[in-house]
Structure formats: C-alpha cells, structure tokens
C-alpha cells in the first residue's frame, strides 16, 4: 500500500508539469494579452497610455518569449507566488481568497444534498424495482438529467420574482457583499444558499440515483445474495452486509470529481444566479486573458483532481475487497 502511494505521488510530479504547460499554452493561444485589450480600451477613450503599458510589460515579463514567461510563472508557483491579477490589480492569492471560501461553502452543501437525497432514493428504487414509487422516482430522475442547471435557475428566478416578489439571486443580501464577515452576514449566506444548492445539485442527484440503482440491482441478482436469502438471512442483513457495500463504488469513485468541484463551482449557474463564487471569476479571467489569475486557478483545480483521484482509488480499495492495488492486481 505504501509503495503504491509513493509511486502515485511520484507520478503526480510529471503529470502536473504537463498540465501546467498545457494550461499556459491554451491561455496564451488567443492573440494578444490583457495589456493589448487595455491599449484598445484606452485608445477608444482617446488616451494613449503607452508608457504605462510598456512599464507593465517589463514589470511582469510579458515582453519576454513565452517559454521564459512559462518558467517564471512555474518557478513563482513553486515558491508560493501565483502572480499578479491585471484585472483586479492585486496578487492572485488575494483575489481568490473570499470567493474561494464562498465557493467551498456552496459546493460542500451541494455535495451533502446530493448524497443525502440520492442514497435513500437509489436504494429504494433498487429494492422496490418496477413499483409505482420506482417508476415515479425514475421519471423525476430523467427530468433532473434532462433539465440544464442554468434553465432551472432561470425558472426559479422567474417564479420567485413573478409570484412571490422575492429576488433569490446572489449568496447574500447586498449590504453584506463588501462588509466584513459577521454573524448577520453568515446568516444571510445560509438564507440564500438553498436555491443554488437545489439548482446545482439536481442533475448530480439524478445521475447518482441512476448509478446507485443500477449497481445495487446488479448485486442483488448475484448468486451470493440468493444463497444468503436461501440460508434464512434477514432481508435487511442480506441487503446491507454485502450488496449495498459493493454498490457504493460510484459514490466513492466520484470523490475524484467532487473535490475539485468544491472549489471550481458551477460557472454558468453562478453567472445566472449572480453568485459571488470562483466560477464567474475564472470565466472573466479567461475572457480578459488575465493569464496569471486563470492559469493559477486552473492549476489548483488540476492538483485537486489528481489528489482526488488518488483518494478515491485508496477508498475503493478499502471498501471493495475485489479491488487490489499495484502488484496485487497482477497476481
């Protein structure tokens, strides 16, 4: 086990290097950069600003070849310097701080919602296969999968405004947006949290229900379950002891995707609902070619993805005895 973990950690190093190179190249592919956009804006306003732009190019190394810019950016990240955000005129670490905490809170409750709702419904649908409840829940699941999150967000916004006169957008009341954290601000966040949690969690819940139902049905029809029932094992024990444990694999394997989702957030839904999370920030950074902000954030998400995959693999090995790691798998 320890040897496997050590090998995976060593593999992460070249993996992250390749990802960093790809991220930097993709961000640099569009013509120009943030300062080029700034020049065009200044010229449209009748200003020049060429001296200031030249100063910024020299200060941040944008006048150097792309390979030099890449290694400077990589070296800075290794030393905890993620660069400077041109759009916000602040270090990247300061820009993402508050939004990162809000994104974490939002997606933590979303994941909690998905697991709490999907687990009992998936088990019920499998145990009561072809019942009225199974058909009803299956229909709801298909509707959840077929409805885009942003469309559901728009529908909720319209219903709340048209019929109740309530604005459900944002994560807090307007007076708390730039205010320091307090108990009132935290309560305001909790009051606004339920709408984005339901919107973002709907498709994930529907997908998880379908997978858990399919896996559990597959396990319930295997010979060892039939034998356990024939020996007089109670239906509850025959369900919980082995089939349900084996059917939990999709829940555990999803950890690799859920960990980066906790930070990255749902960008399109966040834009529609006006959420102060990292999704819209990343989208704006890519549109504005704010290379250090966008690149550093994408690298952080990539790191969380790689770590999440390792955690999910280890958790699967502990949960399911059929899964073996490293050399054990080849024997």
ROVEXNU-719049 format. One record per residue (C-alpha): residue number from 1; x negated, y negated, z; residue in three letters. Coordinates in steps of 0.001 Angstrom, whole numbers, plus 500000, padded with zeros to 6 digits. Layout:
// residues N
PT  nr      x      y      z rest
PT NUM      X      Y      Z  Ala
...
// end
This chain:
// residues 331
PT  nr      x      y      z rest
PT   1 500000 500000 500000  Unk
PT   2 497279 497510 500965  Unk
PT   3 495297 498375 497857  Unk
PT   4 498358 497763 495700  Unk
PT   5 498991 494382 497334  Unk
PT   6 495332 493396 496864  Unk
PT   7 495460 494326 493160  Unk
PT   8 498666 492363 492644  Unk
PT   9 497191 489317 494356  Unk
PT  10 494101 489509 492132  Unk
PT  11 496294 489815 489024  Unk
PT  12 498105 486633 490096  Unk
PT  13 494964 484548 489521  Unk
PT  14 494620 485087 485729  Unk
PT  15 498433 485068 485437  Unk
PT  16 498681 481611 486978  Unk
PT  17 495777 480359 484845  Unk
PT  18 497521 481481 481659  Unk
PT  19 500803 479938 482837  Unk
PT  20 499060 476654 483666  Unk
PT  21 497536 476479 480183  Unk
PT  22 500876 477238 478504  Unk
PT  23 502722 474694 480663  Unk
PT  24 500198 471956 479893  Unk
PT  25 500196 472695 476159  Unk
PT  26 504008 472787 475897  Unk
PT  27 504355 469498 477789  Unk
PT  28 501750 467903 475510  Unk
PT  29 503325 469195 472272  Unk
PT  30 505734 466260 471706  Unk
PT  31 503958 463349 470010  Unk
PT  32 502718 460535 472255  Unk
PT  33 502918 460390 476033  Unk
PT  34 504636 458407 478766  Unk
PT  35 502461 455368 478123  Unk
PT  36 503372 455438 474422  Unk
PT  37 507026 455271 475421  Unk
PT  38 506224 452409 477796  Unk
PT  39 504477 450497 474993  Unk
PT  40 507543 450849 472768  Unk
PT  41 509786 449575 475568  Unk
PT  42 507532 446573 476222  Unk
PT  43 507386 445736 472516  Unk
PT  44 511172 445945 472302  Unk
PT  45 511323 443381 475101  Unk
PT  46 508849 441105 473313  Unk
PT  47 505926 441922 475640  Unk
PT  48 502547 443390 474846  Unk
PT  49 501073 444904 477992  Unk
PT  50 498222 446461 476004  Unk
PT  51 495634 445666 478678  Unk
PT  52 497722 447310 481373  Unk
PT  53 498346 450367 479191  Unk
PT  54 494613 450666 478403  Unk
PT  55 493854 450449 482124  Unk
PT  56 496326 453247 482890  Unk
PT  57 494913 455430 480102  Unk
PT  58 491408 455094 481519  Unk
PT  59 492543 455458 485142  Unk
PT  60 494422 458703 484581  Unk
PT  61 492133 460102 481870  Unk
PT  62 494756 460009 479118  Unk
PT  63 492130 458690 476698  Unk
PT  64 490149 461924 477015  Unk
PT  65 490590 465110 474948  Unk
PT  66 493461 467372 476008  Unk
PT  67 491115 470130 477214  Unk
PT  68 489419 467691 479591  Unk
PT  69 492804 466455 480826  Unk
PT  70 493851 470050 481479  Unk
PT  71 490789 470937 483533  Unk
PT  72 491032 467692 485501  Unk
PT  73 494683 468463 486269  Unk
PT  74 493889 472059 487213  Unk
PT  75 490947 471032 489418  Unk
PT  76 493131 468462 491158  Unk
PT  77 495865 471015 491907  Unk
PT  78 493312 473388 493407  Unk
PT  79 492366 470585 495803  Unk
PT  80 495942 469614 496635  Unk
PT  81 496113 466624 494270  Unk
PT  82 499073 467127 491911  Unk
PT  83 498544 463900 490038  Unk
PT  84 500468 460658 489725  Unk
PT  85 504045 460276 488500  Unk
PT  86 504131 457496 485901  Unk
PT  87 507894 457098 486012  Unk
PT  88 508089 456694 489790  Unk
PT  89 504604 455148 490171  Unk
PT  90 503976 457433 493136  Unk
PT  91 501951 460582 493825  Unk
PT  92 503814 463706 492718  Unk
PT  93 503856 465108 496259  Unk
PT  94 505789 462048 497489  Unk
PT  95 508287 462135 494628  Unk
PT  96 509429 465724 495119  Unk
PT  97 509486 465748 498926  Unk
PT  98 513036 464605 499773  Unk
PT  99 514593 466168 496676  Unk
PT 100 512858 469464 497458  Unk
PT 101 514479 469642 500896  Unk
PT 102 517953 468890 499475  Unk
PT 103 517455 471481 496731  Unk
PT 104 516357 474070 499278  Unk
PT 105 519440 473468 501454  Unk
PT 106 521803 473608 498470  Unk
PT 107 520416 476788 496960  Unk
PT 108 519953 478521 500314  Unk
PT 109 523685 478178 500993  Unk
PT 110 524417 479173 497389  Unk
PT 111 522450 482417 497760  Unk
PT 112 524149 483041 501109  Unk
PT 113 527531 482505 499426  Unk
PT 114 526663 484925 496601  Unk
PT 115 525605 487708 498967  Unk
PT 116 528488 487271 501432  Unk
PT 117 531135 487284 498678  Unk
PT 118 529606 489763 496218  Unk
PT 119 528660 492530 498653  Unk
PT 120 532092 493445 500103  Unk
PT 121 533891 492923 496787  Unk
PT 122 531396 495096 494896  Unk
PT 123 531674 497899 497460  Unk
PT 124 535487 497711 497482  Unk
PT 125 535688 497809 493667  Unk
PT 126 533492 500896 493540  Unk
PT 127 535241 502783 496355  Unk
PT 128 538729 501869 495063  Unk
PT 129 537946 502421 491399  Unk
PT 130 540871 501782 488991  Unk
PT 131 543091 500458 491772  Unk
PT 132 545118 497244 491464  Unk
PT 133 542524 495465 493601  Unk
PT 134 539696 496748 491402  Unk
PT 135 541397 495532 488221  Unk
PT 136 542190 492149 489779  Unk
PT 137 538656 491615 491056  Unk
PT 138 537238 492797 487731  Unk
PT 139 539338 490199 485904  Unk
PT 140 538143 487473 488274  Unk
PT 141 534561 488651 487756  Unk
PT 142 534869 488428 483976  Unk
PT 143 536329 484936 484283  Unk
PT 144 533414 483941 486500  Unk
PT 145 530910 485276 483987  Unk
PT 146 532647 483674 481011  Unk
PT 147 533082 480203 482536  Unk
PT 148 529977 477989 482285  Unk
PT 149 528984 476383 485577  Unk
PT 150 528966 472871 484157  Unk
PT 151 532518 473347 482783  Unk
PT 152 533748 474487 486199  Unk
PT 153 532043 471432 487708  Unk
PT 154 533870 469126 485290  Unk
PT 155 537207 470806 486070  Unk
PT 156 536710 470400 489822  Unk
PT 157 535669 466777 489390  Unk
PT 158 538815 466066 487351  Unk
PT 159 541202 467880 489708  Unk
PT 160 539747 466242 492805  Unk
PT 161 539902 462774 491264  Unk
PT 162 543216 463045 489417  Unk
PT 163 545300 464828 492051  Unk
PT 164 543599 464036 495363  Unk
PT 165 541805 460769 494620  Unk
PT 166 538565 462191 496027  Unk
PT 167 535113 461969 494460  Unk
PT 168 533363 465295 495061  Unk
PT 169 530169 464379 493211  Unk
PT 170 526801 463938 494912  Unk
PT 171 525398 465587 498004  Unk
PT 172 526166 462765 500446  Unk
PT 173 528044 459501 500807  Unk
PT 174 526499 456527 499006  Unk
PT 175 525458 454713 502201  Unk
PT 176 523176 457626 503153  Unk
PT 177 521319 458016 499829  Unk
PT 178 518295 455845 500733  Unk
PT 179 518818 455970 504501  Unk
PT 180 516504 457959 506797  Unk
PT 181 517685 461351 507988  Unk
PT 182 520126 461305 510894  Unk
PT 183 522925 463457 512278  Unk
PT 184 525517 461474 510298  Unk
PT 185 523548 461961 507064  Unk
PT 186 523200 465705 507724  Unk
PT 187 526953 465988 508364  Unk
PT 188 527647 464080 505154  Unk
PT 189 525487 466586 503228  Unk
PT 190 527401 469502 504757  Unk
PT 191 530736 467874 503835  Unk
PT 192 529699 467563 500176  Unk
PT 193 527907 470906 499978  Unk
PT 194 530841 473249 499386  Unk
PT 195 531648 472049 495857  Unk
PT 196 528183 472621 494287  Unk
PT 197 527812 475870 496253  Unk
PT 198 531022 477257 494733  Unk
PT 199 530216 475934 491242  Unk
PT 200 526640 477240 491129  Unk
PT 201 527429 480474 492966  Unk
PT 202 530409 481563 490843  Unk
PT 203 528512 483127 487941  Unk
PT 204 525887 484656 490226  Unk
PT 205 528593 486185 492407  Unk
PT 206 530449 487657 489425  Unk
PT 207 527251 489121 487990  Unk
PT 208 526207 490613 491329  Unk
PT 209 529638 492208 491828  Unk
PT 210 529472 493930 488444  Unk
PT 211 525979 495289 489031  Unk
PT 212 526652 496491 492563  Unk
PT 213 529882 498186 491460  Unk
PT 214 528163 499952 488552  Unk
PT 215 525211 501116 490672  Unk
PT 216 527406 502327 493522  Unk
PT 217 529741 504206 491154  Unk
PT 218 526723 505923 489634  Unk
PT 219 525508 507016 493079  Unk
PT 220 528946 508148 494294  Unk
PT 221 529243 510610 491410  Unk
PT 222 525885 512271 492060  Unk
PT 223 525600 515809 493395  Unk
PT 224 524182 514950 496818  Unk
PT 225 527256 512843 497651  Unk
PT 226 529619 515618 496549  Unk
PT 227 527656 518097 498670  Unk
PT 228 527760 515778 501713  Unk
PT 229 531515 515472 501412  Unk
PT 230 531913 519245 500972  Unk
PT 231 529982 519770 504226  Unk
PT 232 532502 517644 506083  Unk
PT 233 530604 514359 506352  Unk
PT 234 533000 511491 507007  Unk
PT 235 533736 509203 504023  Unk
PT 236 532155 506233 505839  Unk
PT 237 528889 508057 506550  Unk
PT 238 528872 509590 503067  Unk
PT 239 529078 506043 501677  Unk
PT 240 526724 504138 503960  Unk
PT 241 523913 506585 504618  Unk
PT 242 522618 507098 501054  Unk
PT 243 524742 505811 498113  Unk
PT 244 525122 502266 499412  Unk
PT 245 521442 502106 500296  Unk
PT 246 520451 503217 496809  Unk
PT 247 522912 500804 495189  Unk
PT 248 521306 497828 496942  Unk
PT 249 518434 497839 494445  Unk
PT 250 519834 494965 492346  Unk
PT 251 520194 492844 495477  Unk
PT 252 516545 493406 496362  Unk
PT 253 515184 493106 492819  Unk
PT 254 516922 489728 492488  Unk
PT 255 514648 488280 495183  Unk
PT 256 512058 487603 492488  Unk
PT 257 514523 485313 490720  Unk
PT 258 516236 483868 493779  Unk
PT 259 513073 482495 495416  Unk
PT 260 512221 480100 492549  Unk
PT 261 515935 479274 492175  Unk
PT 262 515918 477995 495756  Unk
PT 263 513536 475249 494628  Unk
PT 264 514301 474663 490944  Unk
PT 265 518063 474323 491337  Unk
PT 266 520679 474281 488582  Unk
PT 267 519750 471285 486428  Unk
PT 268 522853 470983 484243  Unk
PT 269 525298 471331 487146  Unk
PT 270 523229 468865 489171  Unk
PT 271 523464 466313 486350  Unk
PT 272 527243 466774 486019  Unk
PT 273 527877 466525 489759  Unk
PT 274 525281 463786 490323  Unk
PT 275 523260 465861 492800  Unk
PT 276 520018 464412 494180  Unk
PT 277 518066 467629 493609  Unk
PT 278 514933 468570 491706  Unk
PT 279 516815 469762 488591  Unk
PT 280 517648 466299 487179  Unk
PT 281 514226 465041 488273  Unk
PT 282 512481 467748 486254  Unk
PT 283 514736 467118 483245  Unk
PT 284 513988 463376 483317  Unk
PT 285 510270 464056 483744  Unk
PT 286 510251 466250 480630  Unk
PT 287 512219 463702 478617  Unk
PT 288 509924 460872 479730  Unk
PT 289 506779 463027 479225  Unk
PT 290 505750 462438 482820  Unk
PT 291 503184 465189 482419  Unk
PT 292 501844 465464 485963  Unk
PT 293 505258 465494 487632  Unk
PT 294 506761 468001 485191  Unk
PT 295 503642 470176 484988  Unk
PT 296 503063 470381 488737  Unk
PT 297 506696 471225 489392  Unk
PT 298 506748 473948 486734  Unk
PT 299 503564 475424 488172  Unk
PT 300 505147 475533 491625  Unk
PT 301 508192 477340 490231  Unk
PT 302 505912 479784 488373  Unk
PT 303 503991 480511 491584  Unk
PT 304 507239 481176 493443  Unk
PT 305 508336 483515 490626  Unk
PT 306 505124 485545 490778  Unk
PT 307 505247 485750 494578  Unk
PT 308 508967 486592 494456  Unk
PT 309 508333 489499 492093  Unk
PT 310 505711 490899 494479  Unk
PT 311 508078 490557 497450  Unk
PT 312 510931 492249 495570  Unk
PT 313 508667 495135 494460  Unk
PT 314 507487 495746 498031  Unk
PT 315 511034 495520 499399  Unk
PT 316 512283 498000 496775  Unk
PT 317 509543 500451 497724  Unk
PT 318 510566 500242 501386  Unk
PT 319 514282 500565 500623  Unk
PT 320 514257 503299 497989  Unk
PT 321 512077 506393 498644  Unk
PT 322 512292 507265 494944  Unk
PT 323 510105 504293 494131  Unk
PT 324 506369 504695 494590  Unk
PT 325 503606 502158 494175  Unk
PT 326 500261 502336 492406  Unk
PT 327 498637 505739 492212  Unk
PT 328 501531 507469 493929  Unk
PT 329 503734 506788 490930  Unk
PT 330 501432 508636 488529  Unk
PT 331 501251 511817 490557  Unk
// end
